Amino acid sequence: MPISFSNISRTSEAMWYKVERLRDPQKLLEESPDTPNNSCCSQALLTDKIMKLAKAQLVLLNSKKADVLSSGKGCFRGQCGVSSKVAQDLELALLVQAAAEKVEDEQLVCARKLLTICDVLASKTALNEKIDQALGIISSDKLKGQEWLPMAEELDKNFLEPVIMSCQQEVPFCLETQFISSQSILEAVTAAKKVHLMDFEIDNGSQWTLIMEALAVHHECPVELLKITDVGTCEATMEKMGKRLSSSAQTINLPFSFKIVVSDLKDLKEEFFNSEADEAVAIDLPYRLWSLLAWPNHLEALMAVIKSIKPCFLVLKEVEVYAKAPTFLERFNEKLLFISGPIDSTNSCMLYRKLVEEVHWWGMIRNVLTAESIERTLRQERIGFWRFLFKKFGFVESDLNQTSILQANLSLKRSDQC
């Protein structure tokens, strides 16, 4: 049972995140959700570079025992080669990281003052909630009862659908991981007459549409039947996707069947999946297993179910970042560097950028910073953890398709020049 790993690195040099645009926090507050930002500043810095430069300045101030409240404000302005916008971003990054250090040291009043300075530049909700929690103003139970989505009552699945599709179709690292996994799966099943694809997060289905079109014109070994099984919790959305894919299959004369499995990952059973002995089964696991890291027994149970299906090929896509460090400051610093990449990507190319940041990224940051113990459900691991886990269950790692990676790199370079 081969497995290919598609991991997203947290470093700015990695190909997935190499989109050199500057996130302008002040402009973010002024823009509407529907206005894309296509401008590019020649003096722009990647967000993670801004964070690292600000961290270096903070270390310098700490070594001099300087007061960050007085010394940090305006410390980057007037420096050679630094534009006013970059200086403002550096100042914001410095103040936020200084506030996190004060929270770790339980200097909560000082942390609040630093965040007050940040207030005009960007949201500081999560750190303020952490301070409130430490002061006893807000309980962990109240935080636990709140939804991830800040606009949960106003945003339903139908409203978010174009936002999700925008992510899948426009964000560079989403496009590249989709492209590479599709090509790898296609190569794995190309000699089979009956193909069974299992998807644990089908989203807009564009990945499978490409595979369907490729199989339809594969005359050397024509496909007798393509089956797709969609695993998820939103039955209405899954059924809608099934109708869309069935219509596409009919248009290209591809024998096709679609099945949904409505279940949480932790409740999946082997009998939910109807796979035949003469089928080539391929599984796509896009950013799903991380959700069970807080419950190792559920993760192991799911792995046992996946093994029982006996796939000929499996693609695992997970974010590679260690976001479950024991101390608050370690988690803060790790998440700060990790999230810099996708923020640069969404800022440069996405139509619904502001919604993605205020809904999706907001929830992720908030959970990492404010939740403790079992309530901190958002956890990620490094690729070594996933390698060990899959080896334990009898999977053998295989290399990703090199041609696909080359094409993905070329595509990413083109998007970087837009």
C-alpha positions in Angstrom: 0.0 0.0 0.0 2.1 3.0 -1.2 1.6 6.4 0.3 2.7 9.7 -1.0 3.3 12.6 1.4 2.4 16.1 0.3 3.5 18.4 3.2 3.3 22.1 3.3 6.4 23.6 4.8 6.3 26.6 7.1 9.4 28.2 5.6 9.0 31.1 3.1 11.5 29.5 0.8 9.3 26.4 0.3 7.6 26.3 -3.1 4.1 26.3 -1.7 4.4 29.7 -0.1 6.7 31.5 -2.5 4.4 34.3 -3.2 6.3 37.5 -2.6 3.7 40.0 -1.6 3.4 42.2 1.4 0.4 42.0 3.7 -0.7 45.5 4.6 -2.6 45.2 7.9 -3.9 48.8 7.8 -5.2 48.4 4.3 -6.9 45.2 5.3 -9.2 47.1 7.6 -10.2 49.5 4.8 -10.8 47.0 2.0 -14.1 45.4 1.4 -14.3 41.5 1.4 -14.9 41.6 -2.4 -11.9 43.7 -3.4 -8.9 41.7 -4.4 -5.5 43.2 -3.8 -3.3 42.8 -6.9 -0.8 45.5 -6.2 2.8 44.7 -5.5 5.2 47.0 -3.7 8.8 46.8 -4.9 10.0 47.3 -1.3 7.7 44.6 0.0 8.9 41.9 2.4 7.4 38.5 3.0 5.4 38.3 6.2 7.7 35.8 7.8 10.7 38.0 7.1 8.9 40.9 8.8 8.2 38.6 11.8 11.8 37.5 12.0 13.2 41.0 11.7 10.8 42.3 14.4 11.8 39.4 16.6 15.5 40.3 16.2 14.7 43.9 17.2 12.8 42.6 20.2 15.7 40.5 21.3 18.0 43.5 21.0 15.6 45.7 23.1 15.4 43.0 25.7 19.1 42.6 25.9 19.4 46.4 26.6 16.5 46.1 29.1 14.7 48.8 27.1 11.1 49.5 27.7 9.2 48.2 24.6 6.3 50.5 25.2 8.5 53.6 24.6 11.3 52.2 22.5 9.3 49.9 20.2 7.0 52.6 18.8 8.5 54.1 15.7 11.8 52.2 16.0 11.9 51.2 12.3 10.9 54.5 10.9 13.5 56.4 9.0 15.8 53.4 8.5 17.6 53.3 5.2 15.7 51.4 2.5 12.6 50.9 4.6 9.4 52.3 3.3 6.8 53.7 5.7 4.4 50.8 5.0 7.1 48.2 5.8 8.1 50.2 8.9 4.5 50.1 10.1 4.3 46.3 9.6 7.6 45.8 11.4 6.4 47.9 14.3 3.1 45.9 14.5 5.0 42.6 14.4 7.3 43.8 17.2 4.5 45.0 19.4 2.5 41.8 19.0 5.5 39.5 19.8 6.3 41.7 22.8 2.8 41.4 24.0 3.0 37.6 23.7 6.1 37.6 25.8 4.4 39.7 28.5 1.5 37.3 28.5 3.9 34.4 29.0 5.6 36.3 31.9 2.2 37.1 33.3 2.8 40.9 32.9 -0.8 41.2 31.7 -1.3 45.0 32.2 1.8 45.7 30.1 0.6 43.2 27.5 -2.7 45.0 27.3 -1.0 48.3 26.7 1.0 46.9 23.9 -2.1 45.5 22.2 -3.8 48.9 22.6 -1.1 50.4 20.4 -1.7 47.6 17.9 -5.4 48.3 17.9 -5.3 50.7 15.0 -3.3 48.4 12.8 -4.8 44.9 13.2 -7.0 42.6 15.3 -5.6 41.6 18.6 -8.7 39.6 19.8 -7.0 36.3 20.5 -4.2 37.7 22.7 -6.7 39.9 24.6 -8.9 36.8 25.2 -5.8 35.1 26.6 -5.2 38.0 29.0 -8.9 38.0 30.0 -8.7 34.3 30.7 -5.5 34.7 32.8 -7.2 37.6 34.8 -10.3 35.5 35.3 -12.5 37.9 33.4 -13.5 35.2 30.9 -13.5 31.5 31.7 -12.2 28.7 29.5 -15.7 27.2 29.6 -17.1 30.3 27.9 -14.3 30.2 25.3 -15.1 26.5 24.7 -18.7 27.2 24.1 -18.0 29.8 21.5 -17.9 28.9 17.8 -14.8 29.2 15.7 -16.6 31.4 13.2 -16.9 35.0 14.5 -19.9 35.5 12.2 -21.4 31.9 12.8 -25.0 33.0 12.8 -24.7 35.0 9.6 -22.5 32.6 7.6 -24.1 29.3 6.5 -22.6 26.7 4.2 -24.2 28.1 1.1 -22.7 31.6 1.7 -19.3 30.1 2.4 -19.3 27.9 -0.7 -17.8 30.6 -3.1 -15.2 31.4 -0.5 -14.2 27.7 -0.2 -14.1 27.4 -4.0 -12.0 30.6 -4.2 -9.4 29.0 -1.9 -9.3 25.8 -4.0 -9.0 27.6 -7.3 -6.9 30.7 -6.5 -4.6 30.1 -3.5 -1.3 28.8 -5.0 -0.5 26.1 -2.5 -4.0 24.7 -2.7 -3.7 24.6 -6.5 -0.3 22.9 -6.5 -1.2 20.2 -3.9 -4.4 19.4 -5.8 -2.5 19.1 -9.1 0.3 16.9 -7.8 -2.1 14.6 -5.9 -4.4 14.2 -8.9 -1.5 13.3 -11.2 -0.1 10.8 -8.6 -3.5 9.1 -8.1 -4.1 9.0 -11.9 -0.7 7.2 -12.5 -1.5 4.7 -9.7 -4.9 3.6 -11.2 -4.1 4.1 -14.9 -4.0 0.3 -15.7 -7.2 -0.6 -13.8 -10.6 -1.2 -15.5 -12.5 -0.5 -12.3 -11.4 2.5 -10.2 -12.7 3.5 -6.8 -11.7 6.9 -5.4 -12.3 7.8 -1.8 -12.2 11.4 -0.7 -12.3 12.5 2.9 -12.8 16.2 2.0 -14.1 16.6 -1.6 -14.6 20.4 -1.5 -15.6 21.7 -5.0 -14.7 18.4 -6.8 -12.4 20.0 -9.3 -9.7 17.5 -8.5 -11.9 14.6 -9.5 -13.2 16.3 -12.6 -9.7 16.4 -14.0 -9.2 12.7 -13.2 -12.6 11.9 -14.8 -11.6 13.7 -18.0 -8.3 11.9 -18.1 -9.8 8.5 -17.6 -12.5 9.2 -20.2 -9.9 9.5 -23.0 -7.7 6.7 -21.8 -8.3 4.4 -24.7 -5.4 2.0 -24.1 -7.2 0.6 -21.0 -10.7 2.0 -21.0 -12.4 2.3 -17.6 -15.4 0.1 -17.1 -16.5 1.9 -13.9 -15.4 4.9 -11.9 -16.7 5.0 -8.3 -16.2 8.0 -6.0 -17.0 7.7 -2.3 -17.3 11.0 -0.5 -16.8 11.0 3.3 -18.1 14.0 5.3 -20.7 15.4 7.6 -22.8 17.7 5.4 -25.1 15.4 3.6 -26.8 18.1 1.5 -23.5 19.5 0.2 -22.2 16.0 -0.6 -25.4 15.1 -2.5 -25.1 18.3 -4.5 -21.5 17.5 -5.4 -22.5 14.0 -6.4 -25.1 15.3 -8.8 -22.5 17.7 -10.3 -19.9 15.0 -10.8 -22.6 12.6 -12.2 -23.6 15.2 -14.7 -19.9 15.7 -15.8 -19.5 11.9 -16.1 -22.5 11.7 -18.3 -21.3 14.5 -20.6 -18.0 12.7 -21.3 -19.6 9.2 -21.4 -17.8 7.8 -18.4 -19.4 4.9 -16.5 -19.8 6.4 -13.0 -21.3 5.9 -9.6 -21.2 8.2 -6.5 -21.7 7.3 -2.9 -21.7 9.4 0.3 -20.7 8.3 3.8 -22.1 10.7 6.3 -20.0 10.3 9.4 -17.4 11.9 11.7 -14.0 10.5 11.2 -13.9 9.1 14.6 -17.1 7.1 13.9 -16.1 5.5 10.6 -16.3 1.7 10.3 -15.0 -0.7 7.7 -18.5 -1.7 6.7 -19.3 1.8 5.6 -17.2 1.3 2.5 -18.2 -1.0 -0.3 -15.1 -1.9 -2.2 -14.8 -4.8 -4.6 -11.8 -7.2 -5.0 -11.3 -6.2 -8.7 -11.2 -2.4 -7.9 -8.2 -0.2 -7.7 -8.9 1.8 -4.6 -7.1 5.2 -4.1 -7.7 7.4 -1.1 -7.2 11.2 -0.8 -6.7 12.5 2.7 -6.5 16.3 2.5 -5.9 18.0 5.8 -8.2 15.8 7.8 -6.1 13.6 10.1 -4.9 16.6 12.1 -8.4 17.0 13.6 -7.9 13.7 15.5 -4.4 14.5 17.0 -6.1 15.5 20.2 -7.6 12.1 20.5 -4.9 9.5 19.6 -7.3 6.5 20.1 -9.6 7.9 17.5 -6.7 8.5 15.1 -5.5 4.9 15.5 -9.0 3.5 15.0 -9.3 5.5 11.7 -6.0 4.2 10.5 -7.2 0.7 11.2 -10.3 1.3 9.0 -8.2 2.8 6.2 -5.8 -0.2 6.3 -8.8 -2.6 6.1 -9.9 -0.9 2.8 -6.6 -2.0 1.3 -6.0 0.9 -1.0 -3.4 0.6 -3.8 -2.5 4.2 -3.3 -3.1 6.9 -0.7 -2.2 10.6 -0.7 -1.8 12.4 2.6 -1.8 16.2 2.7 -1.1 17.8 6.0 0.3 21.1 7.2 3.8 20.5 8.6 4.1 22.6 11.8 4.4 21.7 15.4 1.5 23.6 17.0 1.1 21.6 20.2 4.1 22.8 22.2 3.5 22.8 26.0 4.0 26.6 26.6 2.0 29.4 25.2 4.9 31.4 23.9 6.3 28.4 21.9 2.9 27.8 20.3 2.6 31.5 19.6 6.0 31.8 17.8 5.5 28.6 15.8 2.0 29.6 14.6 3.1 33.1 13.9 5.8 31.9 11.4 3.6 29.2 9.9 0.6 31.4 9.2 2.7 34.1 7.5 2.9 32.1 4.3 -0.8 31.5 3.6 -1.5 35.1 4.6 0.9 36.3 1.9 -0.8 34.0 -0.6 -4.4 35.0 0.2 -3.4 38.7 0.3 -1.9 38.6 -3.2 -4.5 36.7 -5.2 -7.8 36.0 -3.5 -11.1 37.6 -4.2 -12.5 36.7 -0.8 -9.3 37.3 1.1 -10.8 39.3 4.0 -13.5 36.6 4.7 -10.8 33.9 4.7 -8.7 35.8 7.2 -11.6 36.9 9.4 -13.3 33.5 9.4 -10.8 30.7 8.8 -7.5 32.1 10.1 -9.1 33.9 13.0 -10.5 30.6 14.3 -7.2 28.8 13.9 -5.2 31.5 15.7 -7.8 31.8 18.5 -7.8 28.1 19.2 -4.0 27.9 19.4 -3.6 30.9 21.6 -6.6 30.7 24.0 -7.4 27.0 24.4 -5.7 24.6 26.8 -5.3 20.9 27.1 -8.1 18.9 25.3 -9.8 22.1 24.3 -6.9 22.9 22.0 -8.2 20.9 19.1 -6.1 22.6 16.4 -2.8 20.6 16.3 -0.4 19.7 13.6 2.6 17.5 13.4 5.9 17.3 11.5 6.2 14.8 8.6 8.2 12.4 10.7 5.2 11.7 12.9 3.0 10.8 9.9 5.8 8.6 8.4 6.0 6.7 11.6 2.2 6.4 11.9 1.7 5.0 8.4 4.6 2.7 8.6 3.1 1.3 11.8 0.0 0.4 9.8 1.9 -1.2 6.9 2.0 1.6 4.4 5.1 2.1 2.3 6.1 5.6 1.3 6.6 6.4 -2.4 8.0 9.4 -4.2 5.7 12.1 -5.6 5.5 12.3 -9.3 8.6 14.5 -10.3 7.0 15.7 -13.6 4.0 16.9 -11.6 6.2 18.7 -9.2 8.1 20.4 -12.0 4.9 21.5 -13.7 3.6 22.7 -10.3 6.7 24.8 -9.8 6.3 26.4 -13.2 2.7 27.1 -12.5 3.6 28.7 -9.2 6.2 30.9 -10.8 3.6 32.1 -13.2 1.2 32.9 -10.4 4.0 34.7 -8.6 4.4 37.1 -11.5 0.7 38.0 -11.8 
